[in-house]
Amino acid sequence: MKRRLLALSAVTVAGTLALSGCSKGSASGSTSADGVTTIKFVAADYGSNGQNPSQAYWQGVISAFEQQNPKIKVDLQVINWNDLDTQVKTMVQNGNQPDILQTGGYADFAKNGQLYPARDVLSDSTAADFLPAMAHAGEQGGTQYGIPFVSSARMFLINNALFKKAGLDPANPPKTWADLTTAATALKNAGVEIPLGVPLGKEEAQGESFIWMLENHGGYQDAKGKYTINSQANIDTFTQLKSWADAGLTEQSPASVNRTDLAKDFASGKVGMLNGIPTQLNDVKTMDVTWTAMPSKDGTGKATLGVADWVMAFKKGGHKDQIKAFLDFAYSKDNTVKFDKQYSLMPVTQSALTELQADPDEKGLQPFLQVLPGATFYPLSDPTWPAVSAQIKTQIGSALGDPKKSLDALQQAAQQAGE
């Protein structure tokens, strides 16, 4: 996920990860004559550029699990993010779905009735350990099918040196959009190249937009799951973003600028403020920065964008008990904390969150850990969201030209996707 989830993983997985080795075996589990049941587990590779592949992590977990459960074998296949969706789609179309899948989204499989409800493949203690916001994000029609695996959140990032240069106090960060306008104007007058970073390029436009919508009590859907892309709150949000861009308070042409590029500009001292992510911690560790809550229109917003990857269990193999045994083992505190630390990701369980909050080596992660339990997620349970998100990525940047016209068009496309 390091690349996919933090490039916002929204719904269409992406990455440049190398294919790790994978074990051989059938695509679905089986039971041998001696009573040993084999379950198939397909997982994503969170390594980067061939480094630190997930194969070794999962083999360690599986080896320990099989020692404790000699009647259950786990056939592991780790696939890079570039190939994962395509290969899984082929498996499912051919009726060879795995027993357990770890990937970026669960909605289509749940809609098609292919998954066990989470309650059927998790013990009560394991199910109760998930952060409530995470568990809720895995629900479809009131039933949880998506089991959160790893997560991330967003916070507002300030270059303290540039703030001081502009006569601003980093200890008093902007809390409202009026405050933000004042700060960005001061940064511009002080010669800062990009006072406020607003990356609306196709890499993460759906995430950047959602963050600002949330801070004006807007969003992509209402509480009933109806798309509200062209709500007045969202139009007002983009009217404000347009105002900042037109005043030269953002980078030039935000619709063509990606988050990754802007994060590099921040690390090189060109950007005063932007929405930040945990993977930037290493890039800014030698800088004087402040991580703070997102400024909201009226100062009352406390929302943060949360993203997550998922585990799900397919019903076809009929291996509910074996799946449950493995998932309970895999989601133990020691295993989840190890994975989170190994890949610089964030937890989905309360026990792992508590452990990381107490870890002195994870000091930089503390602001994100504090806001994570209250994170707001994309409408992940809606099977139309992947297609809608793809359109938002490439088109919502145009809302900086004509907010109402662009959001009306996206609203119409979203409604058609649901027909």
C-alpha positions in Angstrom: 0.0 0.0 0.0 2.9 2.3 0.7 2.5 3.5 -2.9 -1.1 2.6 -3.6 -2.8 3.6 -0.4 -0.7 6.7 0.2 -1.1 7.8 -3.3 -4.4 7.5 -2.2 -5.4 4.2 -2.9 -8.7 5.3 -3.3 -10.2 2.6 -5.4 -8.1 1.9 -8.4 -4.9 0.3 -7.2 -1.7 1.7 -8.6 2.0 1.2 -8.0 5.3 0.5 -9.4 6.0 -2.5 -7.2 8.0 -5.5 -8.4 6.4 -9.0 -8.5 7.6 -11.0 -5.5 8.0 -14.7 -5.6 4.9 -16.7 -5.0 4.1 -20.2 -4.0 2.5 -22.6 -6.4 -0.8 -24.2 -5.9 -4.5 -24.3 -6.8 -6.4 -21.1 -6.8 -8.9 -22.4 -4.3 -8.3 -24.4 -1.1 -8.7 -28.2 -0.7 -8.7 -30.9 1.9 -6.3 -33.9 1.6 -6.9 -37.5 2.5 -5.1 -37.0 5.8 -7.5 -34.3 6.9 -5.2 -31.3 6.2 -7.1 -28.4 4.6 -5.3 -26.0 2.4 -6.6 -22.5 2.0 -5.5 -20.1 -0.8 -4.4 -16.6 0.3 -3.7 -13.9 -2.3 -2.0 -10.7 -1.0 -0.7 -7.5 -2.4 3.0 -6.6 -2.3 3.8 -3.6 -0.2 7.5 -3.6 -1.1 8.9 -0.8 -3.2 11.2 -1.2 -6.3 11.9 -4.8 -5.3 12.9 -3.8 -1.7 11.2 -5.3 1.4 8.7 -7.5 -0.5 5.7 -8.7 1.5 6.4 -12.3 0.6 8.9 -12.7 3.5 6.5 -11.2 6.0 3.6 -13.4 5.1 5.7 -16.5 5.0 6.8 -15.8 8.5 3.2 -15.4 9.7 2.1 -18.5 7.8 5.0 -20.7 9.2 4.1 -19.7 12.8 0.4 -20.3 12.1 0.9 -23.7 10.6 3.0 -24.8 13.5 0.1 -24.1 15.8 -2.5 -25.4 13.4 -1.1 -28.6 11.7 -4.4 -29.4 10.0 -4.4 -26.1 8.1 -2.0 -25.2 5.3 -1.9 -21.8 3.7 -1.0 -21.5 0.0 0.3 -18.0 -0.4 0.5 -15.9 -3.6 1.8 -12.3 -3.4 1.1 -10.1 -6.4 2.3 -6.6 -7.2 -0.3 -3.8 -7.2 0.1 -3.3 -11.0 -1.1 -6.8 -11.7 -3.3 -7.6 -8.7 -6.7 -6.4 -10.0 -6.3 -8.1 -13.3 -5.1 -11.4 -11.9 -7.8 -11.5 -9.3 -10.5 -10.6 -11.8 -9.4 -13.6 -13.9 -9.4 -15.9 -10.9 -12.9 -14.9 -10.0 -14.2 -15.1 -13.6 -12.8 -18.6 -13.9 -14.3 -19.7 -10.6 -10.9 -20.0 -8.9 -11.2 -17.3 -6.3 -8.9 -17.6 -3.3 -10.3 -18.2 0.1 -8.7 -15.0 1.4 -7.9 -11.9 -0.6 -6.0 -8.8 0.5 -6.4 -5.9 -1.9 -7.8 -2.4 -2.3 -11.6 -2.8 -2.5 -14.3 -5.3 -1.6 -17.6 -3.7 -2.9 -18.1 -5.6 -6.1 -17.5 -9.0 -4.5 -19.8 -8.2 -1.7 -22.5 -7.0 -4.0 -22.3 -10.2 -6.0 -22.8 -12.3 -2.8 -19.3 -13.9 -3.0 -18.0 -13.0 0.4 -18.5 -14.2 4.0 -19.8 -11.5 6.4 -16.8 -10.5 8.5 -18.6 -11.8 11.6 -18.5 -15.3 10.2 -14.7 -15.3 9.8 -13.6 -13.3 12.8 -13.7 -14.2 16.5 -15.6 -11.8 18.7 -12.4 -10.5 20.2 -10.8 -9.8 16.9 -13.8 -8.1 15.5 -14.2 -5.9 18.5 -10.5 -4.7 18.2 -11.1 -2.9 14.9 -11.4 0.9 15.1 -15.1 1.6 14.7 -14.6 4.0 11.7 -12.6 1.3 10.0 -15.1 -1.4 10.6 -17.9 0.8 9.4 -16.1 1.6 6.2 -16.1 -2.1 5.4 -19.9 -2.3 5.6 -22.3 -2.8 2.7 -26.0 -2.7 3.3 -25.4 -2.7 7.1 -23.2 -5.9 7.0 -19.5 -5.8 7.2 -17.7 -7.6 4.4 -14.5 -5.7 4.1 -12.0 -6.3 6.9 -9.6 -3.4 7.2 -5.9 -4.3 6.8 -3.8 -1.1 6.9 -4.7 2.6 6.8 -3.6 6.1 6.5 -4.9 9.6 7.3 -4.2 13.2 6.3 -3.1 16.3 8.2 -2.2 19.9 7.3 1.6 20.4 6.9 3.3 23.8 7.5 6.9 24.9 6.7 7.7 26.7 9.9 10.7 28.5 8.4 8.6 30.0 5.6 5.9 31.0 8.1 8.5 32.9 10.2 9.9 34.5 7.1 6.4 35.8 6.4 5.9 37.1 9.9 3.5 34.3 10.8 3.5 32.2 14.0 3.7 28.4 13.3 2.3 27.9 16.8 -0.9 29.6 15.7 -1.7 27.7 12.4 -4.7 28.7 10.3 -8.0 27.3 11.6 -10.4 28.9 9.2 -10.3 29.5 5.4 -10.2 33.2 6.2 -7.0 32.5 8.3 -5.7 30.4 5.4 -6.2 33.3 3.0 -4.3 35.7 5.3 -1.4 33.2 5.8 -1.1 32.4 2.1 -1.2 36.1 1.2 1.6 36.8 3.7 3.7 33.9 2.3 3.2 35.2 -1.2 4.3 38.7 -0.2 7.3 37.2 1.4 8.4 35.6 -1.9 7.3 32.0 -1.2 7.0 30.2 -4.5 3.9 28.2 -3.6 2.1 29.5 -0.5 -0.6 26.8 -0.5 -0.3 23.5 -2.4 -3.5 22.2 -3.9 -2.7 19.2 -6.1 -5.6 18.4 -8.3 -3.8 16.4 -10.9 -5.1 12.9 -11.8 -2.9 11.1 -9.2 -5.0 12.1 -6.3 -7.6 14.7 -7.3 -10.4 12.7 -5.8 -8.6 12.7 -2.4 -7.5 16.4 -2.4 -11.0 17.4 -3.4 -12.6 15.3 -0.7 -10.4 16.8 2.0 -11.5 20.3 1.2 -15.2 19.2 0.8 -15.1 17.7 4.2 -13.9 21.0 5.7 -17.0 22.7 4.4 -19.4 19.9 5.7 -19.7 18.5 2.1 -18.6 15.3 0.5 -19.3 12.9 -2.3 -22.4 11.2 -0.9 -25.1 11.9 1.8 -25.9 9.6 4.7 -28.2 7.6 2.5 -25.5 6.8 -0.1 -26.8 9.3 -2.7 -24.2 11.2 -4.7 -24.0 14.9 -3.8 -21.0 16.0 -5.9 -22.7 19.2 -7.0 -24.1 20.1 -3.6 -24.0 23.8 -2.7 -21.4 23.1 -0.1 -19.1 21.5 -2.7 -19.7 24.3 -5.2 -18.8 26.8 -2.4 -15.6 24.8 -1.7 -14.4 24.9 -5.2 -15.3 28.6 -5.5 -12.9 29.1 -2.6 -10.2 27.0 -4.2 -10.7 28.9 -7.4 -10.3 32.2 -5.5 -7.0 31.1 -4.0 -5.7 29.8 -7.4 -6.8 33.0 -9.2 -5.0 35.1 -6.5 -1.8 33.3 -7.2 -1.8 31.7 -3.7 -1.5 28.1 -5.1 0.8 26.5 -7.6 0.2 27.3 -11.2 -2.4 25.2 -12.9 -3.4 23.0 -9.9 -5.4 20.6 -12.2 -2.1 19.5 -13.7 -0.1 19.1 -10.5 0.2 15.7 -8.8 0.5 15.2 -5.0 3.9 13.4 -5.3 5.5 16.3 -7.2 4.1 18.8 -4.8 5.4 16.8 -1.8 8.9 17.0 -3.4 8.5 20.7 -3.7 7.6 21.0 -0.1 10.6 19.0 0.9 12.8 21.3 -1.1 11.4 24.4 0.7 9.2 25.8 -2.1 5.8 25.2 -0.5 4.4 26.9 2.6 1.3 24.7 3.3 -0.3 21.6 2.0 -2.3 18.5 2.9 0.3 16.0 4.1 0.5 12.2 4.5 2.5 9.9 6.9 5.0 8.8 4.2 6.3 12.4 4.1 7.6 12.1 7.6 10.9 10.8 6.4 11.3 13.5 3.7 10.7 16.3 6.2 12.5 14.9 9.2 15.3 17.5 9.0 12.9 20.4 8.4 11.2 22.6 10.9 7.5 21.7 10.3 4.2 21.6 12.0 1.5 18.9 11.5 -1.9 20.3 12.4 -5.6 19.9 11.8 -7.0 20.9 8.4 -8.4 24.4 8.4 -12.1 24.4 7.8 -14.4 27.1 6.3 -15.9 28.1 9.7 -13.3 26.6 12.1 -15.6 23.9 13.3 -14.6 21.1 11.0 -12.5 18.3 12.5 -12.7 15.8 9.7 -9.7 14.0 8.2 -9.6 11.8 5.1 -8.9 8.1 5.9 -7.9 5.5 3.4 -7.6 1.8 3.9 -6.8 -1.5 2.2 -8.9 -4.6 2.8 -9.0 -8.3 3.5 -12.0 -10.4 2.4 -13.0 -14.0 2.6 -14.7 -15.8 -0.3 -17.5 -18.3 0.4 -16.9 -20.7 -2.5 -14.3 -22.9 -0.9 -16.5 -23.4 2.2 -13.5 -23.1 4.5 -15.0 -20.7 7.0 -13.5 -22.2 10.1 -10.0 -22.4 8.6 -10.2 -18.8 7.3 -11.3 -17.7 10.8 -8.4 -19.4 12.5 -5.9 -17.8 10.1 -7.4 -14.3 10.3 -7.5 -14.4 14.1 -3.8 -15.3 14.1 -2.8 -12.8 11.4 -4.6 -10.0 13.2 -2.9 -10.5 16.5 -1.3 -7.3 17.9 2.2 -8.5 17.4 1.6 -9.3 13.7 -0.3 -6.1 12.9 2.2 -3.8 14.7 5.1 -5.5 12.9 3.5 -5.0 9.5 2.6 -1.4 10.2 6.1 -0.5 11.3 7.8 -2.5 8.6 6.0 -0.6 5.8 5.5 2.8 7.6 1.7 2.4 7.6 -1.0 3.0 10.1 -3.0 0.5 12.2 -6.7 -0.5 11.9 -7.0 -2.1 15.4 -7.2 -0.4 18.8 -4.5 -2.7 20.2 -2.0 -1.8 17.5 -2.9 1.9 17.8 -2.3 1.8 21.5 1.0 0.0 21.0 2.3 2.5 18.4 1.2 5.5 20.4 3.4 4.2 23.2 6.4 3.5 21.0 9.1 6.2 21.3 10.4 5.2 17.9 7.1 6.3 16.3 7.1 9.8 17.7 6.6 11.4 14.3 3.5 9.3 13.6 1.7 10.5 16.8 -0.4 13.3 15.2 -1.8 10.9 12.6 -2.5 8.3 15.2 -4.5 10.8 17.2 -6.8 11.7 14.3 -7.1 8.3 12.7 -10.0 7.0 14.9 -12.2 9.8 13.6 -11.3 9.6 9.9 -13.9 9.8 7.1 -13.6 7.4 4.2 -14.6 7.4 0.5 -17.9 5.7 -0.2 -16.1 2.4 -0.5 -19.2 0.2 -0.1 -20.7 1.6 -3.3 -19.8 -0.6 -6.3 -20.1 2.4 -8.6 -17.4 4.3 -6.6 -14.4 3.0 -8.6 -15.8 4.3 -11.9 -17.0 7.6 -10.4 -13.6 8.1 -8.7 -11.8 7.5 -12.0 -13.8 10.3 -13.6 -13.3 12.6 -10.6 -9.5 12.1 -10.9 -9.3 13.4 -14.4 -12.1 15.9 -14.5 -12.6 17.6 -11.1 -9.6 19.9 -11.6 -11.7 21.7 -14.2 -13.9 22.9 -11.4 -11.3 25.6 -10.7 -12.6 27.2 -13.9 -16.4 26.8 -13.5 -17.2 25.1 -10.2 -21.0 24.6 -10.8 -20.7 23.4 -14.4 -17.9 20.9 -13.7 -19.5 19.5 -10.5 -22.9 19.3 -12.3 -21.3 17.1 -15.0 -19.6 14.8 -12.5 -22.9 14.5 -10.6 -24.7 13.5 -13.8 -22.0 10.9 -14.5 -22.2 9.5 -11.0 -26.0 9.1 -11.2 -25.7 7.4 -14.6 -23.1 5.0 -13.1 -25.7 3.9 -10.6 -28.5 3.3 -13.1 
